[in-house]
Amino acid sequence: MKTAAGPGESHRPGPKMILLMLMAALIAALITGPALYRTCRVRGWLPGATVTTETITKTWIEASTRVRGWGSGTSTVYWVSWAKDGDATAPGSRTNLDHDAWAKLHAGDSVAVIRVGGDERPCLRHDASDTNGELAINLSLFAAELAIALYVAVRLLRARRRAAP
């Protein structure tokens, strides 16, 4: 049970609490926030994206072995390219999709390619980085990060008020 601090005891949150707030705020500001901002621009909810119509020149599947992230294993990546020079793997001329979106596309199909200013990674609506699941995860993470940062900030402010003479 919590008790009020006695004489000589501090009401101030410790360095771990301050570090937790800083980490949550930094992650929100540097990773999750920009990802959400990009998603909103790609989906057309905010301005700043350009859309061009391209013709798919190649679709392919790539199985890759990963040894990072949440462990090792094999993943399958579904690619589409609209490269006109034949180099389907050239940056800026391809993107990966989830299986369902990829299965609907074939060489010769026209697609709307979205480019967000300042980001060289083009995408299609509902590509692997613009799924509703990805949006839900990013929104949840952003809300949690902001909640943690806000909680710690409130604790710090209360501690300062209590410590003030």
C-alpha positions in Angstrom: 0.0 0.0 0.0 1.3 3.5 -0.9 1.9 5.9 1.9 2.8 9.5 1.9 6.4 10.3 1.9 7.8 11.0 5.3 10.3 13.6 6.3 13.4 13.4 4.2 11.7 11.2 1.6 11.2 12.4 -2.0 7.9 12.4 -3.9 9.8 12.7 -7.2 9.7 9.8 -9.7 13.0 8.1 -10.0 15.3 8.0 -13.1 13.6 4.8 -14.3 10.3 6.6 -14.5 11.8 9.6 -16.3 13.6 7.2 -18.7 10.4 5.4 -19.4 8.6 8.6 -20.3 11.5 9.8 -22.6 11.6 6.4 -24.4 7.8 6.4 -24.9 7.8 10.0 -26.2 10.8 9.4 -28.5 9.3 6.2 -30.0 6.0 8.0 -30.6 7.8 11.0 -32.1 10.4 9.2 -34.2 8.8 5.9 -35.3 5.1 5.4 -34.8 4.0 9.0 -35.4 5.7 9.3 -38.8 4.4 5.9 -39.8 0.9 7.0 -39.0 1.4 10.3 -40.8 2.7 8.5 -43.9 -0.3 6.1 -43.8 -2.7 9.0 -43.6 -1.1 10.6 -46.6 -1.1 7.4 -48.6 -4.8 6.8 -47.9 -5.6 10.4 -49.0 -6.7 11.5 -45.5 -4.0 14.2 -45.5 -2.4 16.0 -48.4 1.1 15.4 -49.6 1.0 12.2 -51.8 1.2 12.1 -55.5 -0.5 9.3 -57.5 0.6 8.2 -60.9 -0.8 5.4 -63.1 1.8 2.7 -63.9 1.6 -0.6 -65.8 2.7 -3.7 -64.0 5.6 -5.3 -65.9 6.3 -8.2 -63.5 4.9 -10.0 -60.5 6.8 -12.6 -58.5 7.1 -14.4 -55.2 10.2 -14.4 -53.1 10.8 -16.7 -50.2 13.3 -15.4 -47.7 14.9 -16.6 -44.5 14.9 -14.1 -41.7 17.2 -14.2 -38.7 16.1 -11.1 -37.0 13.0 -9.6 -35.5 10.9 -12.1 -33.5 13.1 -15.0 -34.4 14.1 -17.0 -37.4 11.9 -18.5 -40.0 10.9 -18.3 -43.6 8.6 -15.6 -44.9 7.0 -15.2 -48.3 7.1 -11.8 -50.0 4.7 -11.0 -52.9 6.2 -8.4 -55.3 4.9 -6.3 -58.2 7.1 -4.1 -60.4 6.3 -1.4 -63.0 9.9 -0.9 -64.1 10.1 0.1 -67.8 13.8 -0.7 -68.2 13.4 -4.4 -67.3 15.1 -4.1 -63.8 12.2 -5.2 -61.7 14.2 -4.9 -58.5 15.2 -1.3 -59.0 14.3 0.9 -56.0 11.3 3.1 -56.6 9.8 0.8 -59.2 8.4 -2.0 -57.0 6.5 -2.8 -53.8 5.4 -5.8 -51.9 1.8 -6.6 -51.2 -0.1 -9.0 -49.1 -1.1 -12.2 -50.8 -4.7 -11.3 -51.5 -3.9 -8.0 -53.2 -1.0 -9.5 -55.1 -3.1 -12.4 -56.4 -5.5 -9.9 -58.1 -2.7 -8.2 -60.1 -1.0 -9.4 -63.3 1.6 -8.1 -65.8 -0.1 -5.5 -68.0 -2.6 -4.3 -65.3 -2.7 -0.6 -64.5 -2.2 0.4 -60.9 -2.2 3.7 -59.0 1.3 4.2 -57.5 1.5 6.5 -54.6 4.6 8.4 -53.6 4.8 10.5 -50.4 7.0 13.5 -50.5 10.3 12.9 -48.8 10.0 9.1 -49.0 11.5 7.2 -51.9 9.4 4.1 -51.2 6.4 4.0 -53.5 3.4 2.0 -52.6 0.0 0.9 -53.8 -3.1 1.4 -51.6 -3.4 -1.6 -49.4 0.2 -2.8 -49.9 2.0 -4.6 -47.2 2.7 -1.4 -45.2 -0.8 0.0 -45.7 -3.2 -2.7 -44.5 -5.9 -2.1 -41.9 -4.1 -4.4 -39.5 -0.9 -2.4 -39.8 -2.9 0.8 -39.2 -4.6 -0.7 -36.1 -1.3 -1.8 -34.7 0.3 1.6 -35.3 -2.7 3.4 -33.7 -2.6 1.1 -30.7 1.2 1.6 -30.2 0.9 5.4 -30.7 -1.9 5.6 -28.1 0.0 3.4 -25.6 3.2 5.5 -26.1 1.4 8.7 -25.6 -0.5 7.3 -22.6 2.8 6.3 -20.9 4.5 9.6 -21.6 1.4 11.5 -20.3 1.2 9.3 -17.2 4.8 9.9 -16.3 4.6 13.6 -17.1 1.6 14.0 -14.8 3.5 12.1 -12.0 6.5 14.4 -12.5 4.3 17.5 -12.3 2.5 16.3 -9.2 5.9 15.5 -7.6 7.1 19.0 -8.3 4.0 20.5 -6.8 4.3 18.4 -3.6 8.0 19.2 -3.3 7.5 23.0 -3.7 7.5 24.8 -0.4 
